[in-house]
């Protein structure tokens, strides 16, 4: 294996850099940035490319329906039924399923998968934490009934519908426990080994990963059904204009994150088209309220003024060519309970009055970290210009995505412009991260910006527990308006996912539940 995998990487890389620029028929070549990848382990992965591709590597018990994403379909589970009480479900696994290793998918694997997420306590663990699972109680809430049957219980005051939605999140991917136990290092549940590999029963397996260079998927021979293409090669290409040329010239089959101008120019080219998919991703500016190096960051006057210093219309229409719509609440359109209130517009005079009344001095300097890719770098420059008109000096620091995420998770930033994508299609997915932060609690976005909100956190839990759909919708509307009016978050945009695809690529699809293409249905002519 140590010889074959590097050889495969070499052959594939050579095949897509030939003079004739033709990519292999059995290989989909994807050009994009891999700089955001921190880990490929579903218990840790929380970045666009890695987390978005977990659907291609792992099964969950249930999955979002590809045609109707607001519905849930069986995935590794064949069926489920109520357990012995209102806070339990019993899942029966599909027969004959195997991991890429050849090991069968069993109830033991389900239990191991969820246990390791909670006990490792990595960035996405708060999602399963919504069930009330903790390192101390998770073992008692997972019960093997038979090799193909597992009972899940949860202490949290939430209904089974929300539980099923949570179990469709990428972090709930089922891993090969037998394989991972062979690679445990100091009680890490195989995390160190899995960060650059895969151990799933999805359509593909990771064959090789070279950080900052390439990631290769190989078809899982045991998947049901089999993927239609043999290999997928993700090439790290940092420059958007180079990505555009690669897909235009046929050196790549797919290209992500080209930027508004690049996508616009491709609309007129032959042999390639721009596919547009719905996306439950919102983009926001946030201030680190707990950073003591700049007292203004904790001042609500800065938060309020910032809402009037974003040129929403100019960024959406002029800068981003309408490919990102104005959206000012933390729940994206497409999720139940989302509201579309847009009370803010660009108003420098109003912002300056708010800053003056709040005691924030002209010339106040604030560091802003952003991902060094479009649209973040472009938006950061626009924010820098609009804030400067109110005598607020935003000092922009473009960084690779992994560095941005690492600094945010460690609270080592003053302000940030970034994104958040829904992990599952229930309003709790965003409410539980924007509007929840309790002592010793999960590592939510509110926790990362050190925003202390005991009362709002109670409201968030109450909304999750509400069983009446009308009342629940009203609770989420109240939460959105509260954060829209007074929080360190300034939500500004919602995106559509644009992907440049060669015309000979067929079967590429995606829905609002994901951030990367479903690869198992892709073919090349």
Buried (B, 14 or more C-beta within 10 A) or exposed (E): EEEEBEEBBEEBBEBBEEEEEEBBEEBBBBBBBBBBBBBBBBBBBBBBBBBBBBBBBBBBBBBBBBEEBBEBEBBBBBEBEEBEEEBBBBBBBBEEBBBBBEBBBBBBBBBBBBBBBBBBBBBBBBBBBBBBBBEEEBEEBBBBEEEBBBBBBBEBEBBBEBBBBBBBBBBBBBBBBBBBEEBBEEEBBBBBBBBBBBBBBBBBBBBBBBBEEBBBBBBBEBBEEEBBBBBBBBBBBBEBEBBBBBBBEBBBBBBBBBBBBBBBBBEEEEEBBBBEBBBBBBBBBBBBBBBEEBEBBBBEBBBBBBBBBBBBEBBBBEBBEEBBBBBBBBBBBBBBBBBEEEEBBBBBEBBBBBBBEBEBEEEBEBBBBBBBBBBBBBBBBBBBEBBEBBBBBBEBBBBBBBBBBEBBBEEEBBBBBBBBBBBBBBBBBBBBBBBBBBEEEBBBBBBBBBBBBEEBBEBBBBBBBBEEEEEBBBBBBEBBBBBBEEBBBBBBBBBEBBBBBBEBBEBBBBBBBBBBBBBBBBBBE
